[in-house]
Amino acid sequence: MTDLYPPTSPYHHGMLDTGDGNHVYYEQLGNPEGKPALYVHGGPGSGVPQRPTRAWDPERYRVVRFDQRNCGRSTPHASDPAADMSLNTTQHLIDDMELLREHLGIERWLLDGASWGSTLILAYAQQHPERVSEIVIQAVTTTRRSEVDWLYQGAGRFRPEAWDRFRDGVPEHERDGDLLAAYARLMENPDRAVREQAAADWLAWEDAVISDEPNGVPGMYSAREADARIAFVRICAHFFSNGAWLEEDQLLRNAHRLAGIPGVLVHGRHDMGSPVQTAWELAKAWPDARLHIFEDSGHVGSEAMSKTVRTALEEFKNR
């Protein structure tokens, strides 16, 4: 079920000029006349997988993928210390999505994504509900400060030795303060060696969090090339130390704005980075969403989770 279709490569790609010095890479796959869908990647800062997709019916879907600001093939890249991170916020990304929709002449689109991608999807859909036909989310997050605090501190009770190493990655006088802000400062250091070490320490903690999950992959976050590691951590630290510029509980409190948009939420019971509580709360606040919880899965996902996502995409393609 996971690999429903033959590999589908982009039929078109381009760079969207945002008007403030940023250029956002995007690509289109499938049928130019098909049902529009936007894939929203996680991270923030992961970038779009640079490989074909097999998840979408290439005859029925027009799939758009894009690299969010400063990562992937978008420019300037966050591995360059000259890249201005003040121009990369949740609102900037929402505006980029809307600019891309207008640029491509799309009226409404299905939104699909996971992890950080779910936060961005929810924030966009609550601002522009009339532009969203359906939503499919895996590994639900809303990037509340309580969720961020859990991932970068609370989860340390399960891996105290790994969390100590994460804490010790910042200067000693900052270890009892805001660790994420301290990492954000390290990632702005003009010395590349400092940025590389901070990125390595951060990613080692991300790897540790998922290491005990079902289907956890050793070194999953660290297994990317050097510039991508630096960009990922710089963007993550920037967003999370600022609470993604969202009010606490904003996306749950405003879930009523999603009324009438069908949603499918897919979450692993053993998600160590994003406990299932958030998915449960969102499903209660959004009556049009169906929540599927999987006992064999964590943040990394599983075959059963992937199958449910594919089933939702198959269902919605005819809607």
NORVEN-V942988 format. One record per pair of residues at least 4 apart in sequence whose C-alpha atoms are under 6 Angstrom apart, sorted by the first residue. I is the first residue (numbers start at 0). J is the second residue. D is the distance in whole Angstrom. If there is no record, write none. Layout:
I_J_D / I_J_D
This chain:
0_306_6 / 1_306_6 / 2_53_5 / 4_53_5 / 5_53_6 / 6_51_5 / 6_52_6 / 6_53_5 / 7_51_5 / 7_52_5 / 8_51_5 / 9_27_5 / 9_28_4 / 10_27_6 / 10_28_6 / 11_26_6 / 11_27_5 / 12_25_6 / 12_26_4 / 13_24_6 / 13_25_6 / 14_22_6 / 14_23_5 / 14_24_5 / 15_22_5 / 15_23_5 / 16_22_5 / 17_21_6 / 21_74_6 / 22_73_6 / 22_74_5 / 23_73_5 / 24_65_6 / 24_66_5 / 24_72_6 / 24_73_5 / 25_64_6 / 25_65_4 / 26_63_6 / 26_64_5 / 27_62_6 / 27_63_5 / 28_61_6 / 28_62_5 / 29_57_4 / 29_60_6 / 29_61_5 / 30_57_6 / 30_58_5 / 30_60_6 / 30_61_5 / 31_61_5 / 33_59_5 / 33_60_4 / 33_61_5 / 34_60_5 / 34_61_5 / 35_61_5 / 35_62_6 / 35_108_5 / 36_62_5 / 36_108_5 / 36_109_4 / 36_110_6 / 37_62_6 / 37_63_5 / 37_64_6 / 37_110_5 / 38_64_5 / 38_111_5 / 38_112_6 / 39_112_5 / 39_116_5 / 40_112_6 / 40_116_5 / 41_45_6 / 41_113_6 / 41_114_5 / 41_115_4 / 41_116_4 / 42_115_5 / 43_115_6 / 43_235_6 / 44_70_5 / 44_231_5 / 44_234_6 / 45_231_6 / 46_66_5 / 46_70_6 / 46_71_5 / 47_66_6 / 56_60_6 / 66_71_5 / 66_73_6 / 68_73_6 / 69_73_6 / 69_74_6 / 69_75_5 / 69_76_4 / 69_77_5 / 70_76_6 / 75_82_6 / 77_82_6 / 77_230_5 / 78_226_5 / 78_229_5 / 78_230_5 / 87_91_6 / 93_123_5 / 100_105_5 / 107_130_4 / 107_131_5 / 107_132_6 / 108_131_5 / 108_132_5 / 109_131_6 / 109_132_5 / 109_133_5 / 109_134_6 / 110_134_5 / 111_134_6 / 111_135_5 / 111_136_6 / 112_116_5 / 112_117_6 / 112_136_5 / 113_117_5 / 113_136_5 / 113_137_4 / 113_138_5 / 114_138_5 / 114_139_6 / 114_140_6 / 117_136_6 / 117_139_6 / 117_140_6 / 118_140_6 / 118_141_5 / 120_124_6 / 123_127_6 / 124_128_5 / 125_256_5 / 133_260_5 / 133_261_5 / 133_262_6 / 134_262_5 / 135_262_6 / 135_263_5 / 136_264_5 / 137_265_5 / 137_266_6 / 138_266_5 / 138_298_6 / 139_278_5 / 142_146_6 / 143_247_5 / 144_148_6 / 144_242_6 / 148_152_5 / 149_153_4 / 149_154_6 / 150_154_6 / 150_272_5 / 155_159_5 / 155_162_5 / 165_200_6 / 165_204_6 / 166_174_6 / 168_200_6 / 179_236_6 / 179_240_5 / 180_240_5 / 183_236_5 / 183_237_6 / 186_194_5 / 186_233_5 / 198_229_6 / 198_232_6 / 202_220_6 / 202_221_6 / 206_218_5 / 206_220_6 / 209_215_6 / 210_215_5 / 212_297_5 / 213_296_6 / 218_222_6 / 227_231_6 / 229_233_6 / 232_236_6 / 235_239_6 / 236_240_6 / 238_243_5 / 239_243_6 / 248_252_6 / 251_281_6 / 254_284_6 / 254_285_6 / 261_287_5 / 261_288_6 / 262_288_4 / 263_288_5 / 263_289_5 / 264_289_6 / 264_290_5 / 265_291_5 / 266_292_5 / 267_292_6 / 267_293_5 / 267_296_4 / 267_297_4 / 268_293_6 / 268_294_5 / 269_296_6 / 269_297_4 / 270_274_5 / 270_297_4 / 270_298_5 / 282_288_6 / 296_300_5 / 296_301_6 / 300_304_6
